[in-house]
């Protein structure tokens, strides 16, 4: 899959980068962001370089942390050398270092220092939509010689070269026929290779071995086959952890909700490893294809249909159906396991957020045996804020 934009950011600014990614993708702009889009087993540096080479623009989340990052400088330098557009968005009131300024000093900067951040990110999306999104190769092709000037002389030269020696042509054609025969045999052998295995503890252990840490691999091989139908097993490739679920109405729903669970919990794109009694074999040197989780990235108005991970019975709760219509201070907190706590009719907005997070974090379903980790603020009023990955209240406490 090709991408429009590479998002460059320091680790300390991950929440802003995730929010930018969510806003841009909601606007139809395809983003590459680490670690979400790294392929299973892919070396980090090689993955970054390949992604930058394939993107048409680089969005730099500029802060003091990014300013001090040698990795950020390398990413920007590579993007400039490949002819990609550079769009820095400044989230702190500082100037770039001399080494970074060398690459971005002459481009237009966008300031996102004053809140709300969402308005600046929406403006960024509008700016990106105006770009032609031509790759460097496409730019060179359009600005250089015509098709005839580029291709025909080389073709003529090649023809003259072959025509000088008839024996060379014959040998070349013979070699081509032989190579084509081998290629056909290789292609047929690949097409006949199995793409799935029957579920068993041994097969699951073997499939997960290069991609999942030892403890998790042993646990999944033992416990996943016991999960109720319909079930699904997914993998977080960067975290090197597999996550199982069971007891869903359909195989497709089990896989979809488990991808959402994995993506939210580990904050990366995940892949389906197995469904019901089938194990999908990973692609050679690539692992399993990564799946998107649109509900995890949703940042619009509260809508029960856009809530990730929840079971069908949970989505039928009366408080979820009525939440959007309730007036007054209210908030929602969420955990990837499918926990959604709603608080309405609270004394003030911050109290609603504090109460929702506290009750969610106290849920006994969160345990090391399943998925622990913190709950995140899902909604402030009717505005969904899950992509911001806030584990604390968003509303500032009123002065005493």
N, C-alpha and C positions, 0 to 999 in steps of 0.2 A: 504493500500500500504506500502511495506517495503522500507527502505532507506539504502543507503550504508554509508553515511557520515552525521554527525551532525556538523554544523558550529557554533562554539562558538565565540562570539564577544561582545565587549562593544558597547553601543548605538552610541558613537562618531565615531566608525569605520564602520558604516553600509554600506557606499559606497563601502568599500573594501570587506566586507562580501558579498554584492550583486554581485560584480564583480567576486569574487571567485566562488559563486554559479553558475553564468552564464557560466563561463569557464568550471567548472566540469561537469555540466549537458550537455553542448555541447559535452563533451567527453564521454557521456554515463554513468556518475557516478551520481546516484540519491542522492540528497541532502535534508536534513531537515534543515530549517532555520526559525527562528522566526522573525516577526510574521506571515510570509507567510503561514506556514504549521500548525498553530494552528487551531483546528476545531472550528466551531461556538459554542459559549457558554462554551468552555472548559476552566477550570481554568489554569492560566498560569503555575504555578509550576508543576501541575500534567502533563500538556502537555509536558513540558521540560523533566521531569523524564521519561515519557513513550517513548519519542523520543530517548533519550540517550540509554535506555535499548534495543531499537530495531535497533540501528545503529551499524555498525562494526568498525567505526573509527570516531574520533573526530578531526576536523581541528580547531586549535586555532589561531585566528587572534590576535597576541600578540603586544600590544602597552602599553604605560604608563596608558591609561584608563583601559585596560584589567587587567594590573598588580595590579591596586588598587581596582578591583571589587570583592566583596565577592561572587556575583552570578557566576562569571567565575570560581572561585575556587571550588564552589560546583559542577558545571557542569563537570569540569575536574576530580574532586575526584570521582564522580559517574561513569564516563566513565572508569576510572582506575579500580574501584572496580568491574565493569562488564566485565573486560578483553578486552575492546576495544583498538584499536591502537590509539596513540596520535601523531598528527602531528602539532607541533607549527610552524607558519610562522610569522617571526618577521618583523614588518613594522616600528619599531623605534629601535634605537641603545641603548637599555637598558637591564638590567639583571632582571630576575624574583625575586620577593620577596621570602623569605625563605619558606613561606607556600605554594606558588605555585611551587617553585623549588623542594619541596619534592616529587611532583607528576610527574614533567616533566624534572627534572634535568638530568636524565639518557637517555633521548630519543634524537634522532637527530633533530636539529633545522634547519629550512630553513630560510635564510635571504632574505627579499624582500625590503630592504631599498633603494637600488639604482634603479632608473627607467630604463626601463619601467616596471610597475607592471605586465602587461599582460604576459611578458616572464616568470616571476616567477610563476604566476598562471598556465601557461601551463606546467611548470616543475612539479608543484604540482600535476596536473592531471596525468602526466606520472608516477609519483611515486605511486599515489593511484592505478593506473591500475595494478601495480605489486603486490599489496596485495591480499591475497587469499580471503578476505572478508568472512571469516567464522565467524559466530556469536559465542559468548562465549559458548553457549550450544553445538554448533557443534564441537567446539574445544575440549570440555570435552568429547564428545562422541567419537571423533576420537582418543584421547590420552588415554582414559580409557580402561575399560574392553571390551571384545567382546560382541556381541549381546546376545549370549547364557549366558555369565556370568552375564549380567545385568538383563535379563528378566526371564530366565528359572527357577532359584532358587526361585524367588518370586512366579512364577506360580505354582511350585510344592508345596511350603509352603501353598499357598492358597488352592490348591486342597486337601491337607491333612487336613487342618482346616475344610473345608466344609464336607469332608467325615466322620468326627468324629460324625456328627449329621445329619441324613437324614432329620429331621424336619426342620433344619436350611436351607437346600437347597430348600425344598418345599416352605417355607415361603419367601425366597429370590426371587424365580422364580415368585411366585404369586404377590409379590410387584412390580417386574419388569414389569409384564404384565399390572398391573393397571397403573403404572407410564407411560408406553408406550401409553396406551389409552388416558390418560390426555395430553401427549405430542403431540399426533396426533391431538386432538381437538384444542390445543393451536396453533399448526402449521397451521391448516386449517383456524383458525380464523384470524391469522396474514396475510395469503396469500389472504384472502378475504377483508382485510382492504383496503380502498381506498388510492391511492397514489397521486391523483390529485383532484382539485376542479375547478368548473367553475369560471371564473373571475367575481368578484363583489367587490364593495368597502368593504362590510362587511367581505367577505372571506379573502381579502387581509389584512385587518387590523388584523384579528385574526391570520393569518399565520405569519405575521411579528412581532407581539407583543413581544415575548421574545427576539428577535434578533436585533431589530432596534430601535434607539432612537425615542421618541414620535413625535417630529416635523417632522422628515423625514418620519416616518410611516404614519402620517396623509396626508402629501403631496403626497406620492406615491399612497396611496389608492384613493385619489381624482383625480390625474392627469394621472397615468399610463393607466387606461382604455380609456382615451381620445387619447392616442398616436396612430399615424397611423400604420396600418399593413405594413410590419411585424414588431412586436415589441418584446422586451425582457426586463426583469427586473432581475437584479443581486444584490448580497449583498456582502459587504466587512465586514466579521464577526468581525474582531478586531476593526475596526472603527465604527461598528454598524450603517452602512449607506447603503441604497439601491440606485441603480442607474438605470435609465430607458433610453431606446432609442426606436425610431420608424422610420418607413418609409424605411425599407430595402427590398430588392428583395425577400428574403427567410427568414423563421423563423430561420433556422440554422445560417445564416450569421448574423442576428440580435443578437443572443445569443453569437456567437463567438467574434464579434467586441465589444460587451458590456463587456464581460469578460476581453478583452484586455484593454479597457478603464478603468475599475475598478481596474485591477491589476496594471496598470501604475500609476494611480492617487494616490491610497492608499498604493502602494508598499506592497501588500499582495495578497495571492491567494483568488479568489472570487468564488461565487457559483451562478448558475442560479436558480432563484426563480419562474419565470414565463415566458411563451412564448405565444404570441398572446392571446387567450382567456382561457388559462390553467394556473392554479397555482399548482406548485409542492409542495406537503406536505413535511416538513422536517422530517428526521429520528428522532426517539425518542432519546433524550439526545445527539444527534450528529449534528443536523441541516442538511443542504443540502451538498452533496458531492462537494468538492472544485475542480475547473478546472484549468489546467495549461494554460499559455499564452506564447507559445514559441516565438512568434514574439517580445514580450516585452523583452525577455531575449537574443535576437539575437545580436551578436557582431561581425559579419563578414563584408564582403564588401557590400557596398550599393547595394540593390536589391529591386526594387519596390514591389516584391511579399512578402518581409519580413517586410514591414512597418505595424505596428498595427493600429487598430482603424479607419483608413481612409475609407471613403465611396467609392463606386465603381467609381463614377464620378470623384472623386479627383485623384484616381490612374491612370486615363487616361490623366492627365495633361501632356502637352509636356515637361515642365521643369523637371518633375519627371522622365519621360522616358529617357531624355537626360543627366541627372545630372552626371551619372557615367563616361560619355565620355568627359565631359568638363574639359579642362586643367586649371591649375592655382589655386590660393587660392580660396577655396570654403568651405561652411559649411551648415548645416541644423539644424533647431530647431523644436521641436515637443511639442505638448500639447495633453493630453489624449483625449480631445474632438474630435480629428481628425484634428488638425491644423498642417500643415507641411509647414515651410517657408524655401526656398532654396536661398542661396546667392552665386553667382559665379562671376568671373572676378573682385574680390575685390583687393584693393591695396596690402594687405598682409593677412596671415592666421588669425591672431587675429582680424583684422577688419571684416573679413567674419563671424567669430563666434559672435562678438559683434553685428553686424548688424542683423544677423539671430535671435538671442535671443530677441533683442529689438523689431523687427517687430512682432515676435510671441507673446510677452507679451503685445503688444499694440492691439492685435486682440479683437474686442468688443464681440466676442462670449464667451470669458472668463468673467463670472459674477457669483455672489453668487447664482443666480437663476438656473444656470446649474452646472458647475464645474469651480471654479476660479483656484487658485494655480498657481505656476510658470510654465513657459516653460522649457524644458530640451534640452540640446545639443543632437541632434540626430546623426550627422555625422561631423567628422573633415576630410576634404578631402573626400576620398571614404570609410574611416573606420567608421563603426557604433559604437557609444560609448554610446548609450542610457542606457545600464545596469549600467553605472557609475553614472547616475542620477546627472549630472552636470548642475547647474543653472547659472554658470558663465563660461566665456571662458576658454578653456583648454590650449590654447597656451599662453605662457608668453609674456608680452609686451616687445618689443625690447628696449634696453637701449637708452636713449636719448643722 
